[in-house]
Amino acid sequence: MSKQSPVIAPSILAADFARLGEDTAAALAAGADWVHFDVMDNHYVPNLTIGPMVLQSLRKYGISAPIDVHLMVKPVDRIVPDFAKAGATLISFHPEASEHVDRTIGLIKDSGCKAGLVFNPATSLDCLDYVLDKLDLVLIMSVNPGFGGQKFIPMALEKLRRVRRMIDERDLPVRLEVDGGVTAENIGAIAAAGADTFVAGSAIFHAKDYRAEIAAMHAAIG
Ligand SMILES: O=C(CO)[C@H](O)[C@H](O)COP(=O)(O)O
């Protein structure tokens, strides 16, 4: 399956948490497609963020767009049902944070969500060979996870190309997402490397004009 239509997913890690509903709605009204929801546990990564209660509050506030949950937590399995109940659309996790990757994918799908697998800059893609056909999304981290506002690591481009080839060779309807340091300036090269789903936190939420920033990203993707 060739590349799917581009999706821009603002990471609410960079939003104003004191007015999260309003800020999230503003990004969606400005042309964003999904909401990227970063969950950090101060164990798998050295930072602490938000959980299922906050996701549920966004749904109650009226956010109906897909919510793309990125679990940077260990262990993974026991928190999956809580995010599904709270209204997650897609749940992604890191293979090294799960005892049994295939079982966790099954758990996410049985809970009614789509499943994604996330690879850090220095994590091998080996396990992808065995589970790619069960996934809805592969997320390539272009920064080390834990903090927003970091610089894009260029070696992520080669990883994106490799995963794009795997998806295309198997003709699978799997999205290829990238996360970390994505801007209107580098998104064209990232799209050319094969990504179709783009997480951007600081570039969108720190921009004066969300709509202009998202439009510039779409223009650069082409
Ligand atoms: O998962 C993340 C960090 O672990 C963030 O989603 C990512 O860094 C996006 O933020 P920015 O666009 O500011 O780099």
PDBQT file of the ligand as one rigid body, heavy atoms in Angstrom, charges set to zero:
ROOT
HETATM    1  O1  LIG A 301       7.112  12.464  22.302  1.00  0.00    +0.000 OA
HETATM    2  C1  LIG A 301       7.627  13.535  22.404  1.00  0.00    +0.000 C 
HETATM    3  C2  LIG A 301       8.827  13.654  23.245  1.00  0.00    +0.000 C 
HETATM    4  O2  LIG A 301       9.075  12.443  23.837  1.00  0.00    +0.000 OA
HETATM    5  C3  LIG A 301       7.011  14.741  21.736  1.00  0.00    +0.000 C 
HETATM    6  O3  LIG A 301       5.811  14.363  21.104  1.00  0.00    +0.000 OA
HETATM    7  C4  LIG A 301       7.879  15.300  20.684  1.00  0.00    +0.000 C 
HETATM    8  O4  LIG A 301       9.128  15.622  21.154  1.00  0.00    +0.000 OA
HETATM    9  C5  LIG A 301       7.169  16.469  19.986  1.00  0.00    +0.000 C 
HETATM   10  O5  LIG A 301       7.555  17.663  20.458  1.00  0.00    +0.000 OA
HETATM   11  P1  LIG A 301       8.367  18.708  19.561  1.00  0.00    +0.000 P 
HETATM   12  O6  LIG A 301       7.622  18.833  18.264  1.00  0.00    +0.000 OA
HETATM   13  O7  LIG A 301       8.342  19.933  20.398  1.00  0.00    +0.000 OA
HETATM   14  O8  LIG A 301       9.723  18.114  19.331  1.00  0.00    +0.000 OA
ENDROOT
TORSDOF 0
